[in-house]
Amino acid sequence: MKGGWRRTESGGYEFFLEYKKFNAMACVEFAATLGSVLLMIVTFPLSLFWSFKVVQEYERAVIFRLGRLRTGGARGPGIFFVLPCIDSYCKVDLRTVSFDVPPQEALTKDSVTVTVDAVVYYRIRDPLNAVVKVTNYSNSTRLLAMTTLRNILGTRNLAEVLSDREAISHAMQTSLDVATDPWGVKVERVEIKDVSLPQQLQRAMAAEAEASREARAKVIAAEGEMKASRALKEAADVLHQSPAAIQLRYLQTLNNISAEKNSTIVFPLPIDLVSYFVNLKGGSEASHVI
């Protein structure tokens, strides 16, 4: 019982008494615990097989007594004790778990439909929150990963999705880690596996790439022809300055032809020699006319 004076809303004072309510649930819990201990004593040593549990190094046990979470945090690794009939426990694996995100069809920022799948790696950071605050942390993380992947793809262009996968993976990992932190789940890594495009878009991109390559090939060929013509012009200038050089070139051509063991040899006739006979004939005709 508790009593005292307190101020009323009208400005006066009044005396009050408060009686502490009887907690019937505490008595029930005490009686159930006492009965469980007596049962364990009566059935000793067989009760040891139900009272002592073991969890591995990578596991933790979350214990509930009459539906309430026991204080002291998760048990393990090693051996721990539970009371029969009133205690229940749940094992949580702390190892890193991976799962595949099913292919998700999403509309990019530039209105292109793509299909993307990914893989997510996560682990349990807080076993108590993973058991108490979420019904199924594994299924919840999978559903959240699918939704997050579609949302992130909707904020990127097609070129960014194809070329900047690391940034998308990092953004997805950060978003998942923030969302799953209250559940005691730590998302360690996210990787984009594959990006699938529609067949029509693939053909259009292939045609665009082929046209771009053909355009570059034509430019390169034109540049090569221009450089070759300049080189031929320089060679012609050199041969024009030295008439004996063209004779050596003729002899070299004959040597190359004879080396192939051909039955027919095409002998290049110097143009200067032909022009000499043409000029000679024209001069004789002129003198005859005179």
C-alpha positions, 0 to 999 in steps of 0.5 A, spaced: 500 500 500 502 507 498 499 513 500 500 521 500 498 528 498 497 530 490 494 536 487 487 536 484 485 540 477 482 545 481 488 547 485 487 543 492 490 537 495 487 531 496 490 524 500 490 518 496 492 511 497 494 506 492 494 498 493 498 494 489 495 488 485 496 481 486 500 478 481 497 471 479 501 470 473 507 470 478 504 465 482 503 460 476 510 461 474 513 459 480 508 453 481 510 451 474 517 452 475 517 448 482 513 442 479 518 442 473 524 441 478 520 436 482 519 432 476 526 432 474 528 430 481 523 424 481 525 422 474 533 423 475 537 421 472 533 420 465 531 427 466 538 429 464 537 427 457 531 432 456 534 437 461 541 438 458 542 441 451 548 442 446 549 447 441 555 447 436 560 453 435 557 456 430 550 456 433 546 459 439 540 457 443 534 462 444 530 460 451 523 461 452 520 459 459 513 459 459 513 463 453 517 469 456 524 470 453 529 468 459 534 473 461 542 473 459 541 473 452 542 467 447 546 460 450 552 457 447 556 454 444 557 448 448 552 445 453 546 449 457 540 447 461 533 447 460 527 445 465 522 440 462 515 442 460 516 449 461 522 451 457 523 451 449 529 453 445 530 455 438 537 454 435 540 460 430 545 458 425 551 464 425 554 462 419 554 466 412 548 464 408 547 465 401 541 465 396 539 466 389 534 472 388 530 469 382 530 473 376 526 480 376 523 484 371 524 491 372 523 497 368 529 502 367 529 509 368 529 510 360 523 505 359 527 499 357 525 492 360 531 488 363 531 481 367 536 481 372 538 476 378 543 476 383 546 473 389 545 475 397 550 473 402 548 474 410 549 472 417 545 473 423 548 478 428 543 478 433 540 471 435 535 474 440 532 479 434 532 474 429 527 470 433 523 475 437 522 481 432 521 477 425 517 471 424 522 468 419 528 472 418 530 468 412 524 468 408 523 476 409 530 477 407 529 474 400 522 477 399 526 484 401 532 482 396 527 482 390 523 488 392 530 492 393 533 489 386 527 492 382 527 499 386 534 500 385 533 498 377 528 503 376 533 508 378 538 507 373 539 507 365 540 501 361 547 503 360 548 504 367 545 497 369 550 494 363 556 497 365 556 499 373 554 493 376 558 494 382 555 500 384 548 497 383 550 491 388 553 496 393 547 500 393 543 494 394 547 491 399 547 498 403 539 498 403 538 491 405 543 492 411 539 498 413 532 494 413 534 488 416 538 491 422 532 491 426 532 483 425 539 482 427 541 480 420 547 483 417 547 483 409 555 482 407 555 482 400 550 482 394 553 480 387 549 481 380 549 475 376 546 476 369 542 482 366 538 479 360 535 484 355 529 482 350 531 479 343 529 485 339 533 490 343 539 485 343 538 485 335 537 493 335 544 493 339 548 488 335 545 492 328 548 499 332 554 496 334 555 493 327 554 499 323 559 503 328 564 498 326 563 499 319 563 506 319 570 506 323 573 501 318 571 506 312 574 511 316 580 507 317 581 505 310 580 512 307 586 514 312 590 508 309 588 510 302 590 517 303 597 515 306 598 510 301 597 516 295 602 520 299 607 515 299 606 514 292 607 521 290 613 521 294 616 515 291 614 518 284 618 524 285 624 521 287 624 516 281 623 523 277 629 526 280 633 520 278 631 516 271 636 510 273 632 509 279 626 507 275 631 502 271 633 498 277 626 498 279 624 494 272 630 489 273 627 488 280 620 487 278 623 482 272 627 478 278 621 477 282 617 475 276 622 470 274 623 467 281 616 464 281 617 460 275 612 462 270 612 460 263 610 467 261 614 473 263 611 480 262 616 485 260 615 492 263 616 497 257 619 503 259 614 509 258 620 514 256 622 509 250 616 509 247 615 516 247 622 517 244 620 513 238 613 517 238 617 523 238 622 520 232 616 518 228 613 525 229 619 529 227 621 524 220 614 526 218 614 533 219 621 533 215 618 529 209 612 534 209 617 540 208 
